[in-house]
Amino acid sequence: MNNARNEDNAEPEVAESLEAVAEARQRLAEAPAEMVISNHAMGLYELAAIHLTSSPPDLVESALAIDALACLVEGLQERLGENFEVLKDALANIRLAFVQVKNSL
């Protein structure tokens, strides 16, 4: 009996979740790809910075995030639109930070 009530309560929650996913997909479809990719690239920058500033720094994880960021920025270049220069500078800065942290260990 309890299972039936739990299932009845779950149906509206599932429907709401599916609706929220559909809305998010619609917003994502409406956003320019260069904007979405740039946001993900900045997420990789942040990930690298988090690993560099952890105690102790995790150079392996940071290097992976930096390499992934480099693949996007150097691979796509001007296709990233107006964000390219900012991302290029961010990549240079996080690479410099990596070297500084590595040399301080």
Secondary structure, 3 states (H helix, E strand, C coil): CHHHHHHHHHHHHHHHHHHHHHHHHHHHHHCCHHHHHHHHHHHHHHHHHHHHHCCCCCHHHHHHHHHHHHHHHHHHHHHHHHHHHHHHHHHHHHHHHHHHHHHHC
